[in-house]
Amino acid sequence: MAQVDYERMISPGWEYIQKGTKKCVISYGPDVLKLEQLIAKHQLNCSLVNARYIRPLDEKILTDIFSTYDEILVTVGPKFIKA
C-alpha cells in the first residue's frame, strides 16, 4: 500500500500529479489515485491534475491546461466530461 503524504493532501490549490503532452485529465478525491494507476498501467501520454478542492478554481493551472492541451477530460464522480 502506498504511503500517504498528508502535507501534500492539505495544501491549497491544484497540482499536476504527472505531465504528459497529449491530453489532460482533471480529477479530485479518490479517483485521482485510480486514474494515476490506470495511466501508468496503460502507459498513456497524458497529464493528470488533482483539483483537490474544486473551489476556489486554480486559475493559474487552468490557464496552463487550456493553453497546452487540445483535449481535456474532467471527472465528475464515476463519469467523464470531455471539454
MMTF fields as JSON, N, C-alpha, C and O atoms, coordinates in Angstrom:
{
  "mmtfVersion": "1.0.0",
  "mmtfProducer": "UNKNOWN",
  "numBonds": 331,
  "numAtoms": 332,
  "numGroups": 83,
  "numChains": 1,
  "numModels": 1,
  "chainsPerModel": [1],
  "groupsPerChain": [83],
  "chainIdList": ["A"],
  "bondAtomList": [4, 2, 8, 6, 12, 10, 16, 14, 20, 18, 24, 22, 28, 26, 32, 30, 36, 34, 40, 38, 44, 42, 48, 46, 52, 50, 56, 54, 60, 58, 64, 62, 68, 66, 72, 70, 76, 74, 80, 78, 84, 82, 88, 86, 92, 90, 96, 94, 100, 98, 104, 102, 108, 106, 112, 110, 116, 114, 120, 118, 124, 122, 128, 126, 132, 130, 136, 134, 140, 138, 144, 142, 148, 146, 152, 150, 156, 154, 160, 158, 164, 162, 168, 166, 172, 170, 176, 174, 180, 178, 184, 182, 188, 186, 192, 190, 196, 194, 200, 198, 204, 202, 208, 206, 212, 210, 216, 214, 220, 218, 224, 222, 228, 226, 232, 230, 236, 234, 240, 238, 244, 242, 248, 246, 252, 250, 256, 254, 260, 258, 264, 262, 268, 266, 272, 270, 276, 274, 280, 278, 284, 282, 288, 286, 292, 290, 296, 294, 300, 298, 304, 302, 308, 306, 312, 310, 316, 314, 320, 318, 324, 322, 328, 326],
  "bondOrderList": [1, 1, 1, 1, 1, 1, 1, 1, 1, 1, 1, 1, 1, 1, 1, 1, 1, 1, 1, 1, 1, 1, 1, 1, 1, 1, 1, 1, 1, 1, 1, 1, 1, 1, 1, 1, 1, 1, 1, 1, 1, 1, 1, 1, 1, 1, 1, 1, 1, 1, 1, 1, 1, 1, 1, 1, 1, 1, 1, 1, 1, 1, 1, 1, 1, 1, 1, 1, 1, 1, 1, 1, 1, 1, 1, 1, 1, 1, 1, 1, 1, 1],
  "groupList": [{"groupName": "MET", "atomNameList": ["N", "CA", "C", "O"], "elementList": ["N", "C", "C", "O"], "formalChargeList": [0, 0, 0, 0], "bondAtomList": [1, 0, 2, 1, 3, 2], "bondOrderList": [1, 1, 2], "singleLetterCode": "M", "chemCompType": "L-PEPTIDE LINKING"}, {"groupName": "ALA", "atomNameList": ["N", "CA", "C", "O"], "elementList": ["N", "C", "C", "O"], "formalChargeList": [0, 0, 0, 0], "bondAtomList": [1, 0, 2, 1, 3, 2], "bondOrderList": [1, 1, 2], "singleLetterCode": "A", "chemCompType": "L-PEPTIDE LINKING"}, {"groupName": "GLN", "atomNameList": ["N", "CA", "C", "O"], "elementList": ["N", "C", "C", "O"], "formalChargeList": [0, 0, 0, 0], "bondAtomList": [1, 0, 2, 1, 3, 2], "bondOrderList": [1, 1, 2], "singleLetterCode": "Q", "chemCompType": "L-PEPTIDE LINKING"}, {"groupName": "VAL", "atomNameList": ["N", "CA", "C", "O"], "elementList": ["N", "C", "C", "O"], "formalChargeList": [0, 0, 0, 0], "bondAtomList": [1, 0, 2, 1, 3, 2], "bondOrderList": [1, 1, 2], "singleLetterCode": "V", "chemCompType": "L-PEPTIDE LINKING"}, {"groupName": "ASP", "atomNameList": ["N", "CA", "C", "O"], "elementList": ["N", "C", "C", "O"], "formalChargeList": [0, 0, 0, 0], "bondAtomList": [1, 0, 2, 1, 3, 2], "bondOrderList": [1, 1, 2], "singleLetterCode": "D", "chemCompType": "L-PEPTIDE LINKING"}, {"groupName": "TYR", "atomNameList": ["N", "CA", "C", "O"], "elementList": ["N", "C", "C", "O"], "formalChargeList": [0, 0, 0, 0], "bondAtomList": [1, 0, 2, 1, 3, 2], "bondOrderList": [1, 1, 2], "singleLetterCode": "Y", "chemCompType": "L-PEPTIDE LINKING"}, {"groupName": "GLU", "atomNameList": ["N", "CA", "C", "O"], "elementList": ["N", "C", "C", "O"], "formalChargeList": [0, 0, 0, 0], "bondAtomList": [1, 0, 2, 1, 3, 2], "bondOrderList": [1, 1, 2], "singleLetterCode": "E", "chemCompType": "L-PEPTIDE LINKING"}, {"groupName": "ARG", "atomNameList": ["N", "CA", "C", "O"], "elementList": ["N", "C", "C", "O"], "formalChargeList": [0, 0, 0, 0], "bondAtomList": [1, 0, 2, 1, 3, 2], "bondOrderList": [1, 1, 2], "singleLetterCode": "R", "chemCompType": "L-PEPTIDE LINKING"}, {"groupName": "ILE", "atomNameList": ["N", "CA", "C", "O"], "elementList": ["N", "C", "C", "O"], "formalChargeList": [0, 0, 0, 0], "bondAtomList": [1, 0, 2, 1, 3, 2], "bondOrderList": [1, 1, 2], "singleLetterCode": "I", "chemCompType": "L-PEPTIDE LINKING"}, {"groupName": "SER", "atomNameList": ["N", "CA", "C", "O"], "elementList": ["N", "C", "C", "O"], "formalChargeList": [0, 0, 0, 0], "bondAtomList": [1, 0, 2, 1, 3, 2], "bondOrderList": [1, 1, 2], "singleLetterCode": "S", "chemCompType": "L-PEPTIDE LINKING"}, {"groupName": "PRO", "atomNameList": ["N", "CA", "C", "O"], "elementList": ["N", "C", "C", "O"], "formalChargeList": [0, 0, 0, 0], "bondAtomList": [1, 0, 2, 1, 3, 2], "bondOrderList": [1, 1, 2], "singleLetterCode": "P", "chemCompType": "L-PEPTIDE LINKING"}, {"groupName": "GLY", "atomNameList": ["N", "CA", "C", "O"], "elementList": ["N", "C", "C", "O"], "formalChargeList": [0, 0, 0, 0], "bondAtomList": [1, 0, 2, 1, 3, 2], "bondOrderList": [1, 1, 2], "singleLetterCode": "G", "chemCompType": "PEPTIDE LINKING"}, {"groupName": "TRP", "atomNameList": ["N", "CA", "C", "O"], "elementList": ["N", "C", "C", "O"], "formalChargeList": [0, 0, 0, 0], "bondAtomList": [1, 0, 2, 1, 3, 2], "bondOrderList": [1, 1, 2], "singleLetterCode": "W", "chemCompType": "L-PEPTIDE LINKING"}, {"groupName": "LYS", "atomNameList": ["N", "CA", "C", "O"], "elementList": ["N", "C", "C", "O"], "formalChargeList": [0, 0, 0, 0], "bondAtomList": [1, 0, 2, 1, 3, 2], "bondOrderList": [1, 1, 2], "singleLetterCode": "K", "chemCompType": "L-PEPTIDE LINKING"}, {"groupName": "THR", "atomNameList": ["N", "CA", "C", "O"], "elementList": ["N", "C", "C", "O"], "formalChargeList": [0, 0, 0, 0], "bondAtomList": [1, 0, 2, 1, 3, 2], "bondOrderList": [1, 1, 2], "singleLetterCode": "T", "chemCompType": "L-PEPTIDE LINKING"}, {"groupName": "CYS", "atomNameList": ["N", "CA", "C", "O"], "elementList": ["N", "C", "C", "O"], "formalChargeList": [0, 0, 0, 0], "bondAtomList": [1, 0, 2, 1, 3, 2], "bondOrderList": [1, 1, 2], "singleLetterCode": "C", "chemCompType": "L-PEPTIDE LINKING"}, {"groupName": "LEU", "atomNameList": ["N", "CA", "C", "O"], "elementList": ["N", "C", "C", "O"], "formalChargeList": [0, 0, 0, 0], "bondAtomList": [1, 0, 2, 1, 3, 2], "bondOrderList": [1, 1, 2], "singleLetterCode": "L", "chemCompType": "L-PEPTIDE LINKING"}, {"groupName": "HIS", "atomNameList": ["N", "CA", "C", "O"], "elementList": ["N", "C", "C", "O"], "formalChargeList": [0, 0, 0, 0], "bondAtomList": [1, 0, 2, 1, 3, 2], "bondOrderList": [1, 1, 2], "singleLetterCode": "H", "chemCompType": "L-PEPTIDE LINKING"}, {"groupName": "ASN", "atomNameList": ["N", "CA", "C", "O"], "elementList": ["N", "C", "C", "O"], "formalChargeList": [0, 0, 0, 0], "bondAtomList": [1, 0, 2, 1, 3, 2], "bondOrderList": [1, 1, 2], "singleLetterCode": "N", "chemCompType": "L-PEPTIDE LINKING"}, {"groupName": "PHE", "atomNameList": ["N", "CA", "C", "O"], "elementList": ["N", "C", "C", "O"], "formalChargeList": [0, 0, 0, 0], "bondAtomList": [1, 0, 2, 1, 3, 2], "bondOrderList": [1, 1, 2], "singleLetterCode": "F", "chemCompType": "L-PEPTIDE LINKING"}],
  "groupTypeList": [0, 1, 2, 3, 4, 5, 6, 7, 0, 8, 9, 10, 11, 12, 6, 5, 8, 2, 13, 11, 14, 13, 13, 15, 3, 8, 9, 5, 11, 10, 4, 3, 16, 13, 16, 6, 2, 16, 8, 1, 13, 17, 2, 16, 18, 15, 9, 16, 3, 18, 1, 7, 5, 8, 7, 10, 16, 4, 6, 13, 8, 16, 14, 4, 8, 19, 9, 14, 5, 4, 6, 8, 16, 3, 14, 3, 11, 10, 13, 19, 8, 13, 1],
  "groupIdList": [1, 2, 3, 4, 5, 6, 7, 8, 9, 10, 11, 12, 13, 14, 15, 16, 17, 18, 19, 20, 21, 22, 23, 24, 25, 26, 27, 28, 29, 30, 31, 32, 33, 34, 35, 36, 37, 38, 39, 40, 41, 42, 43, 44, 45, 46, 47, 48, 49, 50, 51, 52, 53, 54, 55, 56, 57, 58, 59, 60, 61, 62, 63, 64, 65, 66, 67, 68, 69, 70, 71, 72, 73, 74, 75, 76, 77, 78, 79, 80, 81, 82, 83],
  "secStructList": [7, 7, 7, 7, 7, 2, 2, 2, 2, 2, 1, 1, 1, 7, 3, 3, 3, 3, 7, 7, 1, 1, 3, 3, 3, 3, 3, 7, 6, 6, 2, 2, 2, 2, 2, 2, 2, 2, 2, 2, 2, 6, 6, 7, 7, 3, 3, 3, 3, 3, 7, 1, 1, 1, 1, 1, 7, 7, 2, 2, 2, 2, 2, 2, 2, 2, 2, 2, 7, 1, 3, 3, 3, 3, 3, 3, 6, 6, 3, 3, 3, 3, 7],
  "xCoordList": [0.843, 0.0, 0.885, 1.866, 0.533, 1.327, 1.238, 0.2, 2.351, 2.383, 1.673, 1.86, 0.873, 0.089, 0.881, 1.385, 0.983, 1.652, 0.576, 0.001, 0.311, -0.773, -0.527, -1.475, 0.722, 1.01, 0.627, 0.07, 0.925, 0.574, -0.936, -1.46, -1.644, -3.092, -3.808, -4.852, -3.263, -3.96, -3.468, -3.968, -2.496, -2.004, -3.104, -3.886, -3.179, -4.187, -3.807, -2.639, -4.773, -4.513, -4.488, -4.486, -4.469, -4.424, -2.973, -2.072, -2.748, -1.378, -1.361, -2.282, -0.295, -0.053, 0.492, 1.497, -0.166, 0.348, 1.383, 2.405, 1.109, 2.069, 1.767, 0.644, 2.789, 2.633, 2.861, 3.816, 1.968, 2.081, 1.909, 1.842, 1.837, 1.76, 0.481, 0.174, -0.265, -1.414, -2.729, -3.413, -3.069, -4.364, -4.153, -3.077, -5.211, -5.148, -6.43, -7.529, -6.278, -7.409, -7.396, -6.383, -8.525, -8.679, -9.612, -10.716, -9.158, -9.953, -9.752, -8.978, -10.464, -10.329, -10.759, -11.4, -10.406, -10.814, -10.126, -9.035, -10.765, -10.149, -9.933, -9.155, -10.615, -10.431, -9.028, -8.552, -8.36, -7.023, -6.061, -5.326, -6.055, -5.159, -5.508, -4.615, -6.794, -7.217, -6.766, -6.266, -6.944, -6.533, -5.02, -4.523, -4.293, -2.832, -2.366, -1.468, -2.968, -2.622, -3.023, -2.274, -4.182, -4.667, -3.766, -3.436, -3.375, -2.49, -1.145, -0.597, -0.614, 0.669, 0.551, 1.412, -0.505, -0.699, -0.735, -0.159, -1.413, -1.57, -0.551, -0.619, 0.391, 1.455, 0.905, 1.38, -0.098, -0.738, 0.072, 0.615, 0.145, 0.867, -0.118, -0.49, -0.529, -1.461, -1.121, -0.503, -1.547, -1.35, -2.508, -3.616, -2.23, -3.258, -3.146, -2.085, -4.259, -4.299, -5.225, -6.372, -4.713, -5.528, -6.138, -5.434, -7.458, -8.138, -8.388, -8.928, -8.005, -8.137, -9.461, -10.333, -9.598, -10.83, -11.301, -10.545, -12.506, -12.995, -12.987, -12.673, -13.333, -13.299, -12.365, -12.376, -11.578, -11.53, -10.821, -9.93, -11.23, -10.568, -9.128, -8.851, -8.226, -6.827, -6.63, -6.339, -6.789, -6.762, -5.42, -5.372, -4.337, -3.005, -2.888, -2.445, -3.283, -3.203, -4.223, -3.914, -5.432, -6.429, -5.945, -6.14, -5.323, -4.781, -3.724, -3.697, -2.86, -1.826, -2.461, -2.042, -3.466, -4.139, -4.778, -4.581, -5.541, -6.248, -5.306, -5.651, -4.135, -3.188, -2.273, -1.575, -2.272, -1.345, -2.006, -1.423, -3.212, -3.817, -4.999, -5.799, -5.084, -6.203, -7.419, -8.556, -7.175, -8.271, -8.149, -7.104, -9.245, -9.271, -10.459, -11.583, -10.192, -11.249, -11.375, -10.372, -12.608, -12.862, -13.706, -14.742, -13.271, -14.071, -15.069, -14.764, -16.26, -17.312, -17.88, -18.763, -17.348, -17.704, -17.198, -16.051, -18.022, -17.56, -17.703, -17.533, -18.011, -18.227, -17.156, -16.487, -17.004, -16.08, -16.855, -17.892, -16.362, -16.897, -15.758, -14.692, -15.977, -14.939, -15.098, -16.162, -14.008, -14.05, -13.286, -13.203],
  "yCoordList": [-1.183, 0.0, 1.242, 1.313, 2.214, 3.432, 4.28, 4.338, 4.934, 5.818, 7.122, 7.658, 7.621, 8.829, 10.045, 10.079, 11.037, 12.294, 13.29, 14.0, 13.335, 14.157, 15.65, 16.402, 16.089, 17.51, 17.937, 19.017, 17.091, 17.4, 17.417, 18.207, 16.549, 16.455, 17.715, 18.075, 18.385, 19.537, 20.866, 21.925, 20.818, 22.048, 22.673, 21.958, 24.002, 24.65, 24.564, 24.377, 24.697, 24.737, 23.363, 22.328, 23.397, 22.18, 21.809, 22.626, 20.579, 20.176, 19.157, 18.356, 19.208, 18.176, 16.956, 17.041, 15.823, 14.563, 14.029, 13.473, 14.201, 13.871, 14.719, 15.185, 14.911, 15.734, 14.893, 14.12, 15.058, 14.427, 15.494, 16.683, 15.076, 16.059, 15.976, 16.905, 14.892, 14.683, 15.21, 16.016, 14.752, 15.063, 15.422, 15.219, 15.96, 16.281, 15.812, 16.044, 15.155, 14.714, 15.519, 15.579, 16.132, 16.865, 16.039, 15.682, 15.745, 14.914, 15.378, 16.296, 14.726, 15.038, 13.828, 12.916, 13.827, 12.748, 11.432, 11.415, 10.332, 9.015, 8.613, 7.702, 9.282, 8.963, 9.288, 8.683, 10.23, 10.637, 9.452, 9.207, 8.729, 7.577, 6.503, 5.915, 6.245, 5.244, 5.643, 4.811, 6.909, 7.384, 7.342, 7.003, 7.68, 7.628, 6.201, 5.999, 5.225, 3.824, 3.384, 2.664, 3.803, 3.449, 4.037, 3.356, 5.288, 5.946, 5.231, 5.017, 4.86, 4.152, 2.757, 2.341, 2.056, 0.687, 0.66, -0.231, 1.638, 1.671, 2.584, 2.808, 3.104, 3.972, 5.083, 5.298, 5.772, 6.847, 8.137, 8.444, 8.871, 10.137, 11.269, 12.031, 11.363, 12.425, 12.969, 12.303, 14.191, 14.823, 14.463, 14.181, 14.479, 14.259, 15.381, 15.613, 16.073, 17.181, 16.819, 16.424, 16.959, 16.771, 18.12, 19.037, 18.236, 19.501, 19.699, 20.729, 18.732, 18.762, 19.329, 18.597, 20.618, 21.302, 21.973, 22.718, 21.723, 22.297, 23.821, 24.497, 24.349, 25.792, 26.136, 25.445, 27.144, 28.05, 27.394, 26.564, 27.78, 27.29, 27.788, 28.924, 26.932, 27.325, 27.903, 27.174, 29.202, 29.853, 29.717, 29.655, 29.669, 29.524, 28.177, 28.113, 27.116, 25.783, 25.666, 25.089, 26.197, 26.145, 26.858, 26.361, 28.008, 28.737, 27.897, 27.832, 27.259, 26.391, 25.218, 24.884, 24.6, 23.458, 23.867, 23.198, 24.957, 25.383, 25.851, 25.779, 26.322, 26.761, 25.633, 25.791, 24.505, 23.419, 22.236, 21.659, 21.86, 20.608, 20.832, 21.749, 19.962, 20.009, 19.273, 19.596, 18.29, 17.5, 17.464, 17.118, 17.83, 17.887, 17.068, 17.24, 16.178, 15.361, 15.742, 15.888, 15.904, 16.243, 15.128, 14.768, 14.58, 13.544, 14.201, 15.174, 13.646, 14.078, 12.777, 12.147, 12.397, 11.091, 10.025, 10.094, 9.044, 7.975, 8.316, 7.437, 9.57, 9.948, 10.917, 11.567, 11.006, 11.95, 12.972, 12.657, 14.187, 15.231, 15.655, 16.042, 15.584, 15.975, 17.46, 17.917, 18.204, 19.656, 19.979, 21.144],
  "zCoordList": [0.0, 0.0, 0.0, 0.74, -0.829, -0.962, 0.306, 0.965, 0.629, 1.785, 1.428, 0.335, 2.337, 2.096, 2.562, 3.684, 1.688, 2.015, 2.457, 1.632, 3.766, 4.293, 4.089, 3.863, 4.164, 3.967, 2.551, 2.353, 1.574, 0.191, 0.015, -0.771, 0.743, 0.609, 1.09, 0.547, 2.094, 2.652, 2.08, 2.459, 1.173, 0.546, -0.286, -0.912, -0.304, -1.138, -2.611, -2.949, -3.458, -4.891, -5.536, -4.869, -6.845, -7.631, -7.888, -7.691, -8.327, -8.644, -9.768, -9.924, -10.542, -11.542, -10.829, -10.124, -11.007, -10.481, -11.459, -11.057, -12.739, -13.78, -14.994, -15.185, -15.812, -17.012, -18.245, -18.328, -19.198, -20.5, -21.558, -21.245, -22.805, -23.88, -24.704, -25.451, -24.586, -25.473, -24.9, -25.531, -23.715, -23.11, -21.646, -21.084, -21.045, -19.623, -18.954, -19.459, -17.818, -17.018, -15.721, -15.024, -15.41, -14.151, -13.27, -13.68, -12.067, -11.168, -9.733, -9.461, -8.824, -7.402, -6.593, -7.114, -5.334, -4.436, -4.751, -5.32, -4.382, -4.544, -6.006, -6.288, -6.93, -8.354, -8.839, -9.799, -8.193, -8.637, -8.575, -9.531, -7.485, -7.343, -8.367, -8.977, -8.558, -9.543, -10.95, -11.708, -11.286, -12.608, -12.775, -13.849, -11.729, -11.789, -12.09, -12.908, -11.439, -11.676, -13.083, -13.743, -13.54, -14.879, -15.966, -16.937, -15.801, -16.765, -16.822, -17.903, -15.654, -15.611, -16.235, -17.009, -15.895, -16.404, -17.926, -18.55, -18.521, -19.976, -20.665, -21.874, -19.877, -20.383, -21.283, -22.398, -20.769, -21.525, -21.409, -20.349, -22.486, -22.513, -22.221, -23.113, -20.97, -20.61, -19.231, -18.399, -19.029, -17.725, -16.817, -17.273, -15.524, -14.514, -13.497, -12.919, -13.288, -12.334, -11.192, -11.402, -9.979, -8.792, -8.439, -8.015, -8.616, -8.339, -6.847, -6.442, -6.034, -4.572, -4.094, -3.623, -4.218, -3.861, -5.142, -5.767, -5.527, -6.771, -6.698, -7.678, -5.541, -5.352, -4.217, -3.198, -4.342, -5.488, -6.668, -6.491, -7.875, -9.074, -9.079, -8.696, -9.511, -9.622, -11.027, -11.975, -11.142, -12.45, -13.149, -14.378, -12.398, -12.995, -13.711, -14.858, -13.036, -13.661, -14.786, -15.828, -14.605, -15.675, -16.933, -18.042, -16.766, -17.909, -18.618, -19.847, -17.842, -18.417, -19.166, -20.274, -18.562, -19.19, -20.511, -21.526, -20.512, -21.721, -22.837, -24.016, -22.464, -23.492, -23.974, -24.976, -23.275, -23.599, -24.286, -25.203, -23.866, -24.314, -25.244, -25.061, -26.25, -27.185, -26.64, -26.985, -25.792, -25.236, -23.718, -23.167, -23.056, -21.591, -21.112, -21.583, -20.172, -19.578, -18.113, -17.414, -17.649, -16.255, -15.658, -16.217, -14.528, -13.884, -12.948, -12.259, -12.944, -12.033, -11.449, -12.032, -10.282, -9.739, -10.698, -11.14, -11.03, -11.921, -13.414, -14.258, -13.75, -15.144, -15.62, -14.817, -16.941, -17.557, -18.356, -18.937, -18.388, -19.25, -20.158, -19.681, -21.457, -22.406, -22.714, -23.133, -22.495, -22.755, -24.016, -24.406]
}
